[in-house]
């Protein structure tokens, strides 16, 4: 752009903001004449006049008296006079000065002083030889920049950083490589800036005060600072070698880089530094508490996994602390990046849960019926063992946990199930189920009253073999939803606990019987197949209908409206667990089928909620018993002799049955099935014969006999719990700040969990580590406070200055501003 064009732009800008202007141009070289300027500016609404050392007064009269509403360019062939000698200074104050010197023009465009720009240009002449670099400099240089800002802006241009901040500059520079000779950005800085000044600025920013160091040294200092932030010990040798006076700045730099798209480069650097610092040797003999909070190195997860596995094998763990450690590790960077590590950590969470709940067996109270105790607490043992074994079996490389899995399985099958078998036999002998509702009265007690008294449409989802512990997991998930509430209660299944009888028991009926061909009848009507079940439903509720899960799950809203028009009662049959377990080839996939069943039923509830269904019952025909190990001969008994109507590995229904020692006749109070004898294998025994052995049902163990009844109700959207800072005095006196946060409401049907991300900010810049936490506490007021620790970046904080604790709501991938709290800084002890 030439000088005349710049002059025209200045005139245009001035007249855009003012009705008239006076432009002064002091040109010592005298490169133009008044005539040439008058011709060049003919299209501008301005008079051109020559300013000499003798015509101040005449110009003043013309400009301020004769043509006081018109604009002027005053062109002088001499340098700008000092203020004392400038007789038109008052005009300059309401006009403007134009500088034709390209350096002066550049300074004006950058909005920095001419003197500072000339000083910087003389120090770094190579940088300013490129018009492209100068244009980029305009975009990143701060307003009212000082020399430090100027140097940062130059480094931003040379490294391609989007802003002139040392964190971004360092990230771009280090991403290009730690070997100076092969780092093109570093070589460009050496050529066009200054190697010494680069390391001076980096050292000041990261608090690295070493006479001579390299990019590799710098990276090691930064990573070690991140490591040391949460280490509960100090290694004197490493501390001296990698000392930094701005550890929090360094740690925050690593945190931010690990959250960026370019994190994979840093991840490799961290792995290299992990070996360089010999982290395994440093940590492996230390107590877990010394390094459990450190998120820096991937090997820390491996060390913790190995340590916990050993402790679980030798029963020396503090389980409560370990569970908290594992849950924290799952939120950290390396668990999110490494699927194997994440899988191992999650499996160990379940192993810890299982180990914690093993103590329930010791608390067994012989005065309380088995089924009552099972539905109250004991089911959690089956639930946690299932979760652990499913996670373990789904690991690609699970050798590390083989011994632990075997130990858990041995206890589960030989201690726990043996106790269950013993108590089941006693229960059958005493014919005592406890005061639990029966499956056979499901329709009469739960559905019929709604049909008679309300106009609500009711859905009943029956998931084949969804045992109580799996139903409890499903109910917990459903109850956590913002727009619904779920409660669970146990039903004692009709015995023997097999599909035909369980499905018939859940239909409306007065009597249940069985024909010699094995068909279960409700009031003498066959209950076999969807059509027959629908006919039975319609005898009690004419506006009834039944579907299979696979049919209904793909419906659109329009199809649903058409199919359900006028219907008040809808039964939906779902079969994943039983279909998987009842086949010898797939029975080992039983636990995976349970997981799949929970997901599918939850998906169906989602669909029904979108259709505005307000009342949903979820239950099962029976549960199941599953053993992962090979079934020993001691657990196999001779089958019952007689005329058999129906049977499997766990039961026989028929006539003239001869029942041996390995079986027992079903007590009359345990069944409503008429017209035949019913026998079941004792304890956890299997009858010798065909079919699978690991997955069975038909018997009386609580795993088979206790089914879930989930009552899910669609509600109005629950509100997120409110969270506030619980500090009367919000004054920060140290770089490490502890902030208690109070959850205003307890979790309930009206209030749901709230995930919040927190960090301190000053003038829009984050100055602390970031914390994310889900507030989901229940209990009294004093039980709902959690304290968080923040480390502020090392810098000078002006006494009385205010910073802000910003709280953001996290919903999936969305982060929404939630609340802010102001804190006053009084860093009396911080010498920065």
N, C-alpha and C positions, 0 to 999 in steps of 0.2 A: 504494500500500500504506500503511495507516494505522499509527500508532505502536504500538497494542496488538498488531496482527498481527506487526510487527517484533519486539516484545518476546516474543511467544509463540515465534517462530522461534528467537530467541536462547536461550530456556529449553530448547527441544527440542534444539537443537544441543549445549548444555552438558551436558544429561543423557544425550545419546547417547555422549558421551566420558567422562563421570564418573558415579560412583554418586550424588553429590549436588553441589549448587552453591550459591553465595551470589552473588546479582546485586545490584550497587549501581547506583542511578539517582539522580543529582544533577540536580534540576530547579529552577533558580532561579525560573522563572515560576510554579511550583506549580500547574500546570494540572490536576492530578489529586488525588483524596483517596484515603486508604487503603481506605475503604469501596468507592469506585468501582473501584479496582484489584482488590480482593478479589472483587468480583462479576464483573469482566471476565475474571479468571483462575481462575474456579471450576473450569474443566476441566483445569487444570494442577496437577501434584503439587508445589505450592509454597506456603509461608506468606508473606503480605504483612505487612510491619511498617514503621511510620514510623520513620525515623532522625532524631533531633533532636540538638542540640548537648549534651544532658545525659543521654542514655540509652545511651551506648556500652557501659557496664559491664553493665547488665541484658541488653542484646541479646547481648553476648558470652557470658554464662552460659547463656542460652536456646539459642543456636546451637551452642556448643561443648561444653555439658555436658548440658543437659536433652534437647535434640533433635539430637544430634550426627550422626544418620544422615539427617536431613531437609533439604530445600532451602528457601531463603529469598530473598525480594525485599525489599531495604531501600531505601525510597523517601524521599529527603530534599528539602526545599524550599529548599536553599541550594547554593551552588557547592561543588565538590569542594575540601576543605581541603588546605593544603600538607602535605607528608609529615610535618613536625615536629608538626603539629596533628592528624594523622589517627590516631586511637587504634585504628582497626580496619584499619590498613594490612596487617597480617599476613593478615587474612581476604581482603582484596582480591587478595593475591598468589596465593591458591589459588582465588579466585572469579573474577568478571569484572565489568566496568563496562559498563552500557548507556547510550547517549547518544541522547536523543530529538531533539536538534537535527538537522535534515535535512542540513545541511552536514556535521556531524560523522558522521552515519550514512553519508553518501555517501563520506566519507574512509575510514571503516571498511570499507565494501564494496570500495573501490579498494585498500585496504591501503597507504594513504599517510598521512603525518602531516596532522593537521587544519590545522596552521599553513600547510603548503605548499599544500594545496588552496585555502584561503581566499586565499592570495596569488595563485595562478593565476586564481581566479575573479574577483578584483578587477581583474586585468590584461585578462582576456578575458571580460567579462560576457555578451556576446552569444552566445557559444558555449553557455553553460550554461542558456540560456532554453528549450532544447528537450529534452524527456524522451527523445526518440529518440536524439539525439546522446549524451546521458549514458549510455544503455544500450549504445550502440556503443563508447563509451569504455571501459566495463568489459571488453569483449572483447579490446581491442587493447593496453591499458596493461600494461606489464611489472610483474612483482612487484618490490617494493622500489624503485619508480621514483623517479628524481630529477626536477628541474624540466625538464631537457633531454628526458628520456624522456616526460614529461608533454606537452610541446609537440609532440613527434613523434607521440604517440598522437592528439592533437587534429588534427594535419594528416592523419593516416591516415583519421580519421573524415570529414574535410571533402573528401578526395580520393577516398574509396572504396578506399583501399589495404587489402589483406588483413592486413597486419602493419605495426607502427610502426617501419619502417626507411626511411631517407631514399632509398635506391635505389628502393623500390616507390612511395613517395610522389611522388618526382620523375617516375617513369615515368607514373603516372596523371595527374599535373598536366600534364606536357608533351604527353601523348597528346591532351589536350583542346584543344590549340592553343597556338601561340606568340604570338598576338595577345592581349594581356591583356584588352582591352575585349570580346572575343567568347568568352573562356574562362570558362565558368560556374564551374568549380572555383576558378579564381583569384579571381573576384569574390566567391565565398563566403568565401574565406580573408581577403580584404580586409575584408569586413563582420564576420566572426565571429572573426577571429584578428588578424593584423597583417601588412601587406605588408612592413614593414621587417624584422620578425623572420623572416618566411618567407625573404627573400633572405639574411639573416644565416646561417640554418641551411643553406640550399642552398650558400652560399659556403663555409662551413666544411667541408661534406661533400665538395664537389668541388674545393676549393682555389682558388676564384675570389675574388681580393681586389681588387675594383674598387668604388669608392665608390657608384656608381649603375649598375645594369645591368638588362636586361630578360630575359624568358624566351628571346628570340631570341639575345641575347648568351650566355646560359648554355648554350644548345644548341650554339652554335658553339664555345665553349670545350671542351665535353665531346667533340664530334666531332673537333676538332683534336688533342686529347690522344690519342685513339684512333689518329689518323693518324700522329702523331709517335712513337708507341711503337715501331714497326718501321721508321721512316724512317732511312736511313743518311746523313742530312744534316740541317742546320738552316737554316731561312730566318729571318734575324734579325728582319725586320719582323713576320712572322706570329708568331714566338716571343714577341716583346714584346707584341703585341696580344692574344694568347690564352694568356698565361702562366698556369700552374696549378701549385700546390704538391702536388696530389694527382692526378697524371696517370694513375697505375695504377688508382686508384679510378674515374676517369672512363672509362678504356678498358674496364675490367671491366663497368661499367654498360652500355656500348654492346654488348659481347659478349652479355650476358645478355638485353638487350632484343631483339637480333636473333634470339635463339633462342625468343622468346615468341610467342604467338598475335597480339599487337598489333604485330608487327615492321613491317607495311606502312606505318604512320604514320612510324616512324623512317626507313624507307627513303626516303620522300619528303623528309623533313628533310635527309637526307644528300645527296640529289641537289641540293636547293636550295643547301646549303652548299658543295657541289662547285663550283657556278657562282660563288657568292659569293667563295670563296677562289681562284678561277681556277686550279684544279688542273692543267688541261691545260697552261697556260702555265708553271706552276711545274715540271712534270715532263718535258715533251716533249723538252727538249734535255739532260736529265741521263742519265747511264749507267743502264742497266737495274738494276744492282745497288743503286742508291740507293733504289729504290721497289718492287722485286719482291716483298718480303714484306708490303707494306701491304695490308690487307684492307678498308680503310674505304670507298673510293669506287669505284663501278662503272666509271668511265672508265679506271681503272688497267688493267683487263683489256684494254680496247680499245687503249690505248697499247702495251701489251706485245705484243698480237697484231700490230699494225701494225709494230712494231719488229722482231719476229722474222721476219715475212714478208719485210720488206726485206732483212734479213741473210741469209736463206736464198736469196733471189734473187741476192744478190751474193756468197754463199759466204764471209761474214765472221763466222759465228756460232761461239761456244763451245758446241758441241752438248750436251756433258755437263751443263754448268750450266743451259742452257736447258731440258733435259728435266726436271731437278729442279724448276726454277721452274714449269713448266707443270703438273707433277703436284701441286705445292703449291697452285697457283691453283685446280685442280679441286676441292680440298677446302674452298675458302673460300666465304663466304656468297653472293657475287654469282653465282658459277658455278652454284650450286645453285638460285638463284632465276631465272636467265635462261637459258632453253634454248638460245638462239642463241649466247650467249657460251660456254656449256658445250660446245656442238657445235664451235665454232671452236677452242677450247683442245684438245679431244680430237683433232680432225683434225691440229692442229699437233704434238701428241705423235707421231702416226704419221708426219708429215712429217719430224720430227727423227730418228725411228727409221730411216726410209727413207734419209735423207741419211747417217746414221752408217754404215749397212750398204752404201752404194754403194762404199765403199773395198774391199769384198771382191773386186770385179772386178779391181782392181789387184793383188790377192794371188793371182790365179789361177796355179796351178802346172801347167805343161804336162806334167810328169812323172806326174801323177796323173790317172786317168781322169775324164772329165767327170761321170759319174753318181755317182762316189764323192764328189767335191768338192761336187756339188749337194746330196746327202743330208746332208753334213756341215755346210755353212754357206750355200752360195749360195741355197738355197731361201728364206732369210730376206728376200732382196731382193724376191722375188715376194710374200711374206707381208706385208711392211710397205707395199709399193706398193698391194696390194689393200686393206689397211685404210685407207690414206690416201685412195684414190680412192673407196671406198665411203662413208667419212665425208664427203668433199667433195661427192659426188653427192647425199647425203641432206640437205645443208644447204638451208634454205629461201632464204636470202640468201647466196650464195657468191661474189659479185662480188669481194670483198676477196681471195679466194684463187685467182681465175681464172688469173692470170699464173703463180702458183706451181704450180698443177696442170698447166698447159701445159708448164712447164719440167721438172717431174718426169716427165711422160709422154714428152716428147721424149727425155730421157735413158734412160728405161726401154725405150722401143721402138727407138730408133735406136742407142744405145750398148750397153745390156745385152743386149737380144734379138739384136742383130746379132752380139755376141760368142758368145751361146748358139748361134745358127745356125751360125756358123763352126766352133765346137767340136763341134757335133752332126754336121756333115758329116765332120769328121775322125774322130769316133768310129765312124761308119758305115763309113768307108773302112778303118779299122784293125780293125773288128769287135771292139772292146774295150769291154766293159761294166764291167770291174773285178770284184772278188770280192764281188759283191752277190747275195743270194738271188733266185731267179726266181719269178715269179708262178705259172708252170706247175707248180711243185713244192710249192705251198702246202699242199694237202691231205696229201700224202705226208710232208712234213717237220714240219708243225705239228699237224694234226688226228689223223691216223692213230695216232701214238704214244700220244696221250691215250686214244683209243678202245680201244687194245689193252691199256694198262697201268693205266688208272684207271677209276673208276666215275663221275667227275665229268660233269655235264651241261654241254655246251659250246654257246654261241651264237656264230654267225658273222654279223655284220652287214656287208652289202656295200652301200656307198653309191655310186651311179653317179657317176663323174667327181670323186670326192673326192680331189683331188690331194695330193701329199705335204705341201706347206706348210700346207694347211688341216687335214690330219690331225695335223700337229705342234701346231697351235693347240688342236685338240680334245684331244689327249693331255695337253697341259699343264693344261688345265682339269680333266680327269678325275683327273690325278695330284695335284691340289691338294685333292681331297676327303679328308675325315677318315676315311672308311671304305673307301677303295680306293686302289690304286696302278696306274699306267699306264706302260708303256714303248712306244717306237715304234722301228721299224726299217724300212728301205726294201725294197720288192720291185720288181724290174724287170719291167714288164708285158710280156706276150707281144705280139709285133708282127705286124701293125699294131695300134695301140692303139685299138681300138673295142669297143663294148659286147658284141656277140655273142662275140667271141673272149675278151675279158677274163672274162666270166661263165663261159664254158666252162672256162677255165684254172683257175678257183677250185674247180671240181667235182673229185671223184675221177675219175681216168682213167688209161689207159695211153697212148693215142694221141689226137690231135686232128686232124680233117680237115675239109674243106669240100666240100659238094656244089655242083653247077653253079648251083643256085638260091640260093646264098648261105647255106644253113643250115650252121652249125658242128656237127660231130658229135664226140661223145666215145665212143670205142670203137664207132663206127658207129651210135650212138644220138643222136637230135636233142637239142640242148641249148636249144632255143627254148621259152620259156614255163615257167611255174611247175611245171606237172604233169610235164613231161619232166625237169626238173632234179631234182624230188623222186624220180622213178623211178631216176635215176642214183645219187643219194645212197643210196637203200635197197639198191642192189646191193652197196655197200661197207659200209654200216652200216644194218642192217634197222630199227633204232629211230631213224630220221631223219624229219624233217618240214621243210617250208619254208613261209614266209608272206611276205606283203607288209607293209611297215611300217604302211600305213593300216589293215590288218586288226587287227594285234596291239596297236597303241598304245591302243586304246579298251577293251581287255579288263579285266574285274575279276579279282580274285585267284581267284575261283571258276571263272571261264571259263578262266583260264590253267591251273589245276590239271587241269581236264577235258581241255583241248586238248593239254596237254604230258605227260599221264600216261604214264609208261614211256618217254618219248623221251629219248635221250641226246645227239642232235645236232640243232640247230635252225638253219637258215639263214633270215635275214631280209633281204629286198630293199628298198632305200630309193632313191628316185629323185626328187631335187629339182634338183640342179645340171644334170644332162644334159637333163632335161625342159625346163628354162628356156633353157639355152644353145643347144640344137639347133633352136630355133624362131627364125626371122628376126625375128619381131615382139617377142620377149622376150629376145634374146641380150644386149642392153645391160644387162639386170638380173642378169647372171651373178654379179657380186660379192655382190649382195644375196642371191642364191640360196645362195651358199657360206655366208654367215652363218646363213641359215635352216637349212641342212643340219646345220651344227655344233650348233645349238640343238636340232634334232629328234633327232639321234643321241644327244646328251647326255640328252635327256628319256627316250629309250628305255632308256639305261643306268640311269637312275634307277628306271624301272619294273622292269627286270630285277633290280636290286639289292633292291628291295622283295619280289621273289619269291624271294629268297635264292640267285640265280644267282651262282656264284663265279668262273666263267671266261667271258670274252667276248673274241672277236677282232673287230676292226673293220678293214675294208680296202675296196678299190675295184677296179673292173674296169679303169680307166684314169684318167688325169688330163685336163688340157685346156690349151690355149694361148689366151689372150685378149688382144686389143689393143683399146684404147678408141678409137683414132683410125681414120679411114677407111683401108682397106687400099689401098695404092697399086698401080698396074699392074705395077710392078717385082716385086711379091711374088706376082703371079699367073702361073702357068705352064700351058702346054698339057697337057691330060690325056693319059694313056697310052692308046695304041691297042691293041686286042685284044679277046678274049672276056672280058667282065667278069662275075664271080660276085657281087661286092659292091664298093662304093666310096663315098667321100665326098670332101670338099675336100682331104683329106690323104693318102688311100691308095687303092689299087686292088688287088683280088685277082681273078685270072682265069687265062687260058691264052693262050699265044701272044702275050704282051704285048710291045709295042715301046716300050721305055723311053727317053725323050728326056733332054736335058741337065738339065732342071729336076727330075728324079726320080732315084731310085736303088733298086735291088733290095734288099730286106731281107736282110742277111747271115743265113746259116743258124743262127749261134749266137744270133741275136736272136729266133728264133721256133721254136715246136714244131708249128706248123700245117703239115700235109702235104696233098699232092694239088693244089697250085696254086702259081702264081707270086704273089709279093707285092712290090708297089712302093709307095714313099712319096715325097711331095714333099720335096725337100731343104730343109734349114734350117727357116725359118718360112714357106716358100712355100705357096700354095694353088693347087689345080688349078682351071682355069676351068670353070665349070659352075653348077649350081643349089645352093641351100642358103646358110646364113649364112657370113659371112666373118670376123667378129670372134671368135666362139667356135668353135674347131676342136679336133679330136683325131684320132688315127690315125697321127700321125708319131712321130719318135724324139727330139724335144726332151725334156729331163728333166722339164719341166712336164707333158708328156703321158705319159711312160714310167715315171716313178718314182711308185709308189703307196705309201701308208702301210700298215703292218701294226701295229696297236695291240693290245697284249696287256693287257687290263684284268682285274685280279683284285680281287675283293671281299675286304677284310681286316677285322680288328677295328678299332674306332674309334681313330683316332690321337689322342694327347693334345696339348693346346695346349702350346707351348713355355713354360717358366717364365721370368719376368722379375724381376730384382732390382736394387735400388739398388747401384751399384758405388762407394760412398764409404766409406772407413774412418772419416772424421770427419764426422759429420752435424751441422755447426754452420753456421747462417746468420748472416752478418755484414753483408750488404748487401741492398737491396731487390730487386736482380736476382740470381737464383740459378741456377747451372748445375748440372744433375744428370745424371750419366752412368748409364745403365741397361744392364745386361748380360743378354743372352739366353742362358739356361743351356744349351739344346740347339740343335744345328744342325737345320734343316728336313730331314726324312727320312720314310720310310714310318711310323715310330713317332711322329713329332712334326710337328704342323702349325702354321701361322701363327696368331698371337695378336694381336688388335686391342685396344689398351688406351687408356683415357681417364684422364688424370692431372691433378691440381690439388692445391694446398695448402689445408688447412682448419685453422681455429682455433676451438675450442669449437663445432664444427658449422657454422661459417660459412665459405664459400669466400673465401680471401684472395689468390688469384692467378688469372692466366689459365689456361685449360683447354687441354690439348694432347691430341690423339688421334693414335696411331701404330700401324701394323701391323708387328709384329716377325716378319720372315720371312727372316732371314739364314741363309745357309749358309757354312760355312767353319770355320777354326780358332778357338780361344777368343778370341784377341786381335782377331779380325775381327768380333766380334759385340757390340760396345759402341756405343751411340748416346747423344749428349748432348743434353739439352733445356734450354731457357731459360725460367724463370718470373719474372714481375714481381709482387712482393708489393704489396698495397694500402698506401698511405701512412697510417700510424697509429702510435700509441705501442705498442711491443712491450716488455713487461717483460723485463729481462735474466734469462735462465735459463728463460723460458717455453718450453713445447714446442708445436710445431704438427705436423700430420700430412700427409704426402704420400699421398693416397688414390689407389689404382689400381683402375679398374673395367674388367671385361671387356665388350667391345661385341660382341654377336651379333645382327646385323640391327637390329631395333627394341628389343631387350632390352639393358639395362645391368645387369651383375651385379657386386657387390663382389668384388674379387680379392685385394688385398693392401694393407697400410699400412706406412709407414715413419716413425718419429718423428724430428724434427729439433729441435735446441735453438736458440733465438734469442738472439744476442748482438750487438745492433745498436749497437755502440759509436759508429759514425760517423753514425747516423741521428738528426737533431735534430728530433724531433717531440714 
